[in-house]
Amino acid sequence: MAYNPTGLLLTGIARLLDLKQVGVYRSDAPYVASDTAIIMKTMPDSPDRCIVLNYLPMLAIPDQAHNSGLLQVACRGMPGIPLDSDNLADACDQWLDGLTQYQLGEDCTLNQCYMRNGVNLGQDEVERWITTIQYNVDVDTPQTALRNQ
């Protein structure tokens, strides 16, 4: 089994937001224009409405299978609708802020997730507004040879 807590965290959050019908997560098929796509790392040109997930590890305890970091959720709305990105960010926040003990798979558990900050990033060249929220997350990770529970 590969050690990939970042991948487990991001795909686990993507699947949760898909399950709660905030957006659509597909790892093996293209998105259509009407989707609210849940994407990893980089904001795509399309579809217009999307949620982009990123993770920045901030703290690891040397002898424990645990880390803490920032989960970034960037939401882009439909062109010309300024509050659409905020509405999408609020829909994500409903399921993420306060989330505890969420099983991500392969001995990886999100212990807690709570909002750190949020900011409106303005709009892109086609008038799609972007709102991003960062969450503090604590994750129990799979053990490694050097990090035990």
N, C-alpha and C positions, 0 to 999 in steps of 0.2 A: 504494500500500500504506500503510495506516494505521500509525502508530507506537504500539504497544500492548504493551510488554514485560511490564507487570503482568498483563495478560490472558493473554499467552502463557505466563507462568510458572504462573499459577494453573490454567489449563486443561491445561497440560502435566503438572503434578503430579496433577491429577484423573484424567487419562487413564492415567497410570502406575499409580495406585492401583486404577483400574478393571481395567486389564490384568492386574495381579497378584492380582486377585480379593479385594482388601481391602474394597472397597465398589463401589457402582454409580454411575457418572457419566452423567447424562442432561441435555443442554442443551435438549432440545425436547419432553420428555414428563414427565408427573407420576410421582412415586415411589409405590410401593405400601407398605403397612404392613410387609411382610416385608423390604423393602430396607434395606441399610446405605447410606444416601444420601450422596453426596459433593456438598457444597453450597459456594457461594461467599458469603463475607462474614457472613451472619446465620443463626443457628441457628433452624431451623424448629420449629413445634409437632409436626410429624410428618414422616416416620416417627420412631419412638423412637430407633432406632440411627442415628447419623449422624456424618459427618466434615465439619467446616467449615474451609475454607481462607481465610486472609487473608495479605496481604503488606504490610509496612511498609518502604519504601525508607529507607536510612540514610545512604548515601554514594554520590555520583556523582563521577567524575573529569571535570573540565570539558572536556578536549580528547580524551577517549577514550570509545568506545561501550561502557561498562561501568558497572555499579552493584552495590552490596552492600546487603543488608537482612535483615530477619527474616521468615521464613515461619512463620506460626502455624497449627498443626494442632490443632483442638479436637475431641475425641472424646466423644460421649455414648452411654452404654450403655442397655441395657434396664432398665425400672423394677424396683427391688428387687434388682438384681444388682450389688453394689458393685464387683466386679472387672471387670465387662464393659467399662467405659470404659478401664481400664488395658490389658486384652487388646487392644482395638481400637487404642489408642495404640501398643502394642508391635508390632502388625502393620504399622502405618504406618512406625514407626521401622525395621523390618527392611529396608524398601525406600528410605528417605530418608537415614538417617544414613550418610554416606560416599559418597553418590551423586556421581559426577563425570562431566563431559563428556556431559551428557544434552541431546540436541537437542529444543528446544521448538518449533521451526518459525520460518519467516520470519527467518532470520539471528539467531536468539536461542538461546543455549546456556547452560545451567546449568553453570557450571564446577565448583562444589563446593557440597555441602550437608552440614552437620554440626550435631549437636544442641548447642544453647546451654543450655537449661534446660527443665524440665517442672514442672508443678504440678497438683495435684488441686484443682478449683474447688468441690468439694462437690456437693450435689445440688439439683435443681430441685423445684418444688412437687409433682411426681408421682414423686419418688424415683428420678430418673434421674441417675446420677453423671456428672460431666464431668471429663475429664483433658485438659490442653492441653500441647503440646510446642512450643517455639520452636526454629527452626533458623536458623543463619547461612547465608546463601546469597550466592554471587557469580555474577553473570550478565553475559555478553557480550550486549549489546543491538544491535538494528539501528542503523546509522549514521543520523545526522541531519545537517542542514546545518552544525551547530556542533560535533558530536561525531563524530570519525572514529576508525577503528581504527589 
